[in-house]
Amino acid sequence: MADTHAKHHDYHIIDPSPWPFIASIGAFILMIGSVSYMRYASGGQFLVFGIDLATPWIFFVGLAIVLYVMYAWWSDAIKEGQEGAHTPVVSMHLRYGMIMFIASEVMFFVAWFWAFFDASLFPNEAVQAARTEVLGGQWPPVGIEVLDPLHLPLFNTVTLLLSGTTVTWAHHALLHNDRKGLVWGLALTVLLGLIFSYVQYYEYAHAPFAFAGSIYGSTFFMATGFHGFHVIVGTIFLIVCLIRAMKGQFSPEKHFGFEAAAWYWHFVDVVWLFLFFSIYVWGSWGGVIHQM
């Protein structure tokens, strides 16, 4: 709940939230659980003070805590905004926070692009004899069939670009207090996001190469797979915005929740364009095209 003194200045003080502390506990349990789960899956042990903790349950307990904190914390943020606690300074900080989050996500993808370009630009590097032997001194590597970039990848590119148009339409409709246009724009964006995820799933199921056994497969699936995960997260983000829009919780003046979702979705669009032209088009140039 917002402090009553918030009316007298442009910042506010709310009751201390328990969620940051609980989130840190959940993240710690999730980290330990991830190691425990991997040791369990590989048939090994995870000894802590002589006790074998190699089990999948620690991971799921940590995951449940993190997911619940995400739901509860964001629910509180929505309630605070509806109660008027999001003053101009608070709103500015929310925007800065979202900008910094997206910037960190950019650097996350830089790592996968770095791995891809390091292998593809230097497949015959003299100081890495093992790489030359594995790749055959060329990219795509010897024996690898690549996906046709003008087939499903191009379809997904058009799908995401179209979804960027529909989410912009929804934002424009909201600014002009067009509730029907807002709902339809968000609904179409969610639908296009689901189509993208399904097409990518189909592509993965029929890919002629695996994650293991080739640096081509590992860099491909890590980069495009994490992007696919971000599409799923963005789709959930937009579904929440769609539900809130149908409940009339956005106004032309106050709608940062939707604005943040739109920013995130445009970020996903831009990353996909880099993935499409670098990994699918340039990265498969001269390779043997797999016929799906």
Secondary structure per residue as TSV (DSSP state, phi and psi in degrees):
chain	resnum	aa	ss	phi	psi
A	1	M	-	360.0	143.0
A	2	A	B	-75.6	143.3
A	3	D	-	-68.0	141.9
A	4	T	G	-65.4	-23.8
A	5	H	G	-73.2	-7.5
A	6	A	G	-63.8	-21.6
A	7	K	G	-69.3	-16.7
A	8	H	G	-100.7	-0.1
A	9	H	S	-152.5	173.1
A	10	D	S	-95.0	16.5
A	11	Y	S	-129.4	172.7
A	12	H	-	-144.7	162.1
A	13	I	-	-122.2	124.9
A	14	I	B	-111.5	167.2
A	15	D	-	-60.0	138.5
A	16	P	-	-53.1	133.8
A	17	S	-	-91.8	136.9
A	18	P	S	-81.8	-10.8
A	19	W	H	-68.0	-37.4
A	20	P	H	-58.8	-41.8
A	21	F	H	-67.4	-44.9
A	22	I	H	-65.7	-36.3
A	23	A	H	-63.1	-40.3
A	24	S	H	-64.9	-38.0
A	25	I	H	-65.1	-45.9
A	26	G	H	-61.6	-41.6
A	27	A	H	-64.7	-37.9
A	28	F	H	-65.4	-45.2
A	29	I	H	-63.6	-38.7
A	30	L	H	-63.9	-39.3
A	31	M	H	-64.5	-49.4
A	32	I	H	-61.4	-41.0
A	33	G	H	-65.0	-32.9
A	34	S	H	-64.4	-44.9
A	35	V	H	-63.6	-43.9
A	36	S	H	-60.4	-42.7
A	37	Y	H	-65.3	-42.5
A	38	M	H	-65.9	-38.3
A	39	R	H	-66.6	-38.1
A	40	Y	H	-65.2	-43.8
A	41	A	H	-66.2	-31.2
A	42	S	T	-88.6	-0.4
A	43	G	T	81.7	12.9
A	44	G	-	-96.1	-170.1
A	45	Q	-	-114.7	156.0
A	46	F	-	-133.4	86.1
A	47	L	E	-86.1	126.4
A	48	V	E	-129.5	112.4
A	49	F	T	54.3	39.3
A	50	G	T	80.9	0.9
A	51	I	E	-105.6	130.8
A	52	D	E	-81.3	112.3
A	53	L	-	-104.0	20.7
A	54	A	-	-73.5	91.4
A	55	T	-	-152.7	151.4
A	56	P	S	-79.4	-14.0
A	57	W	H	-70.0	-32.5
A	58	I	H	-62.2	-40.1
A	59	F	H	-60.7	-46.7
A	60	F	H	-69.6	-31.5
A	61	V	H	-65.1	-46.5
A	62	G	H	-62.4	-41.2
A	63	L	H	-63.3	-41.6
A	64	A	H	-62.9	-40.9
A	65	I	H	-63.7	-46.0
A	66	V	H	-62.6	-44.6
A	67	L	H	-64.9	-39.5
A	68	Y	H	-66.9	-40.8
A	69	V	H	-62.7	-40.8
A	70	M	H	-58.8	-46.0
A	71	Y	H	-64.0	-48.8
A	72	A	H	-69.2	-41.5
A	73	W	H	-65.8	-46.2
A	74	W	H	-68.8	-31.9
A	75	S	H	-63.2	-42.5
A	76	D	H	-63.1	-40.4
A	77	A	H	-62.7	-39.6
A	78	I	H	-64.8	-44.0
A	79	K	H	-62.4	-42.6
A	80	E	H	-61.2	-40.4
A	81	G	H	-64.4	-40.1
A	82	Q	H	-70.4	-24.4
A	83	E	T	-88.8	0.9
A	84	G	T	89.5	13.4
A	85	A	-	-80.3	-11.9
A	86	H	-	-87.6	80.3
A	87	T	-	-72.4	172.2
A	88	P	H	-54.6	-40.5
A	89	V	H	-69.0	-42.1
A	90	V	H	-62.9	-43.7
A	91	S	H	-60.9	-39.5
A	92	M	H	-62.9	-41.4
A	93	H	H	-68.0	-35.1
A	94	L	H	-61.7	-41.3
A	95	R	H	-66.0	-43.2
A	96	Y	H	-60.7	-40.4
A	97	G	H	-62.5	-42.4
A	98	M	H	-67.6	-38.2
A	99	I	H	-63.3	-44.0
A	100	M	H	-66.5	-35.7
A	101	F	H	-63.5	-46.7
A	102	I	H	-63.9	-38.0
A	103	A	H	-61.5	-39.4
A	104	S	H	-67.4	-34.5
A	105	E	H	-67.7	-36.0
A	106	V	H	-58.9	-46.4
A	107	M	H	-67.9	-30.2
A	108	F	H	-60.1	-45.6
A	109	F	H	-74.2	-25.6
A	110	V	H	-57.4	-37.4
A	111	A	H	-61.6	-42.5
A	112	W	H	-73.1	-37.0
A	113	F	H	-64.6	-38.3
A	114	W	H	-61.1	-46.4
A	115	A	H	-61.7	-41.3
A	116	F	H	-66.1	-48.9
A	117	F	H	-70.5	-31.3
A	118	D	H	-62.3	-41.2
A	119	A	H	-76.8	-39.0
A	120	S	H	-79.5	-32.8
A	121	L	H	-81.3	-24.1
A	122	F	-	-128.0	59.7
A	123	P	T	-73.8	-13.7
A	124	N	T	-123.4	37.0
A	125	E	-	-68.6	130.5
A	126	A	T	-66.1	-34.0
A	127	V	T	-80.6	-4.5
A	128	Q	-	-125.6	77.9
A	129	A	H	-61.6	-35.3
A	130	A	H	-64.1	-37.0
A	131	R	H	-64.9	-43.4
A	132	T	H	-60.8	-40.6
A	133	E	H	-66.9	-41.3
A	134	V	H	-72.1	-44.1
A	135	L	H	-84.8	-14.5
A	136	G	T	73.8	17.8
A	137	G	T	72.4	19.2
A	138	Q	S	-147.5	165.2
A	139	W	S	-136.6	128.2
A	140	P	S	-60.9	153.2
A	141	P	-	-60.3	157.6
A	142	V	T	-61.2	133.5
A	143	G	T	87.0	0.7
A	144	I	-	-100.4	126.4
A	145	E	E	-93.3	134.3
A	146	V	E	-105.3	161.7
A	147	L	E	-79.2	145.5
A	148	D	-	-71.8	113.5
A	149	P	T	-66.1	-19.5
A	150	L	T	-94.3	13.4
A	151	H	T	-107.7	-112.6
A	152	L	H	-61.8	-40.4
A	153	P	H	-59.0	-40.2
A	154	L	H	-66.7	-40.4
A	155	F	H	-59.3	-44.8
A	156	N	H	-67.1	-32.5
A	157	T	H	-63.4	-47.2
A	158	V	H	-62.3	-38.5
A	159	T	H	-62.4	-46.5
A	160	L	H	-68.4	-40.2
A	161	L	H	-62.6	-38.9
A	162	L	H	-65.9	-37.6
A	163	S	H	-66.6	-32.8
A	164	G	H	-64.1	-33.4
A	165	T	H	-69.3	-43.5
A	166	T	H	-68.8	-36.2
A	167	V	H	-70.6	-31.3
A	168	T	H	-68.9	-38.9
A	169	W	H	-59.3	-44.1
A	170	A	H	-62.4	-41.4
A	171	H	H	-65.0	-43.2
A	172	H	H	-62.0	-40.9
A	173	A	H	-64.0	-40.0
A	174	L	H	-63.7	-42.9
A	175	L	H	-61.5	-27.4
A	176	H	T	-101.3	15.5
A	177	N	T	58.7	33.2
A	178	D	-	-95.6	90.6
A	179	R	H	-64.4	-38.6
A	180	K	H	-64.6	-44.4
A	181	G	H	-64.2	-36.6
A	182	L	H	-61.1	-49.1
A	183	V	H	-65.7	-44.9
A	184	W	H	-64.7	-41.1
A	185	G	H	-62.4	-43.6
A	186	L	H	-67.8	-40.4
A	187	A	H	-62.3	-42.6
A	188	L	H	-66.7	-37.8
A	189	T	H	-63.7	-43.5
A	190	V	H	-61.8	-43.9
A	191	L	H	-60.8	-44.6
A	192	L	H	-65.7	-36.0
A	193	G	H	-63.9	-40.5
A	194	L	H	-66.4	-39.7
A	195	I	H	-62.2	-44.0
A	196	F	H	-57.9	-47.1
A	197	S	H	-62.9	-40.8
A	198	Y	H	-65.7	-43.7
A	199	V	H	-63.2	-39.8
A	200	Q	H	-66.6	-38.6
A	201	Y	H	-59.8	-44.5
A	202	Y	H	-62.8	-40.9
A	203	E	H	-63.0	-44.1
A	204	Y	H	-62.8	-41.0
A	205	A	H	-64.8	-25.0
A	206	H	T	-113.6	12.7
A	207	A	-	-66.0	139.4
A	208	P	S	-81.8	2.0
A	209	F	S	-133.4	158.4
A	210	A	-	-108.1	170.5
A	211	F	S	-66.2	-44.8
A	212	A	T	-87.3	154.2
A	213	G	T	93.8	-7.8
A	214	S	-	-155.5	136.3
A	215	I	H	-68.5	-23.6
A	216	Y	H	-64.8	-48.9
A	217	G	H	-65.1	-41.3
A	218	S	H	-66.9	-44.8
A	219	T	H	-68.6	-36.0
A	220	F	H	-63.8	-51.7
A	221	F	H	-72.1	-33.0
A	222	M	H	-66.4	-45.6
A	223	A	H	-70.5	-53.5
A	224	T	H	-73.4	-31.2
A	225	G	H	-68.6	-43.2
A	226	F	H	-67.1	-33.0
A	227	H	H	-64.7	-42.1
A	228	G	H	-59.9	-37.8
A	229	F	H	-62.8	-40.4
A	230	H	H	-66.5	-33.5
A	231	V	H	-64.2	-42.0
A	232	I	H	-62.7	-45.0
A	233	V	H	-61.3	-44.7
A	234	G	H	-63.9	-36.4
A	235	T	H	-64.7	-42.8
A	236	I	H	-62.6	-42.4
A	237	F	H	-55.5	-46.0
A	238	L	H	-71.4	-32.4
A	239	I	H	-63.3	-42.3
A	240	V	H	-61.2	-42.9
A	241	C	H	-63.9	-37.4
A	242	L	H	-63.4	-44.3
A	243	I	H	-62.5	-43.2
A	244	R	H	-66.4	-36.6
A	245	A	H	-64.9	-39.5
A	246	M	H	-67.6	-25.4
A	247	K	T	-87.3	-2.9
A	248	G	T	75.0	30.3
A	249	Q	-	-87.8	-4.8
A	250	F	-	-106.1	144.8
A	251	S	-	-128.8	161.8
A	252	P	S	-58.0	-25.4
A	253	E	S	-93.0	-32.6
A	254	K	-	-124.6	101.8
A	255	H	-	-158.3	39.7
A	256	F	H	-63.2	-32.7
A	257	G	H	-56.0	-44.2
A	258	F	H	-70.7	-39.1
A	259	E	H	-61.2	-41.6
A	260	A	H	-64.2	-39.9
A	261	A	H	-63.5	-39.5
A	262	A	H	-66.3	-41.9
A	263	W	H	-58.7	-48.5
A	264	Y	H	-60.3	-41.2
A	265	W	H	-67.4	-39.6
A	266	H	H	-65.6	-36.2
A	267	F	H	-60.6	-43.8
A	268	V	H	-61.0	-40.7
A	269	D	H	-60.5	-48.0
A	270	V	H	-64.4	-43.2
A	271	V	H	-60.4	-40.3
A	272	W	H	-63.5	-37.9
A	273	L	H	-60.3	-42.9
A	274	F	H	-64.0	-41.7
A	275	L	H	-63.3	-44.3
A	276	F	I	-62.4	-48.8
A	277	F	I	-77.3	-28.3
A	278	S	I	-89.5	-50.8
A	279	I	I	-85.2	-46.5
A	280	Y	I	-77.8	-46.8
A	281	V	I	-86.4	-66.0
A	282	W	I	-66.4	-40.6
A	283	G	T	-68.0	-19.8
A	284	S	T	-103.2	2.7
A	285	W	T	-60.6	125.7
A	286	G	T	84.5	-1.8
A	287	G	S	-86.4	171.3
A	288	V	E	-83.0	119.0
A	289	I	E	-78.0	128.5
A	290	H	E	-81.7	130.0
A	291	Q	-	-90.2	113.0
A	292	M	-	-89.3	360.0
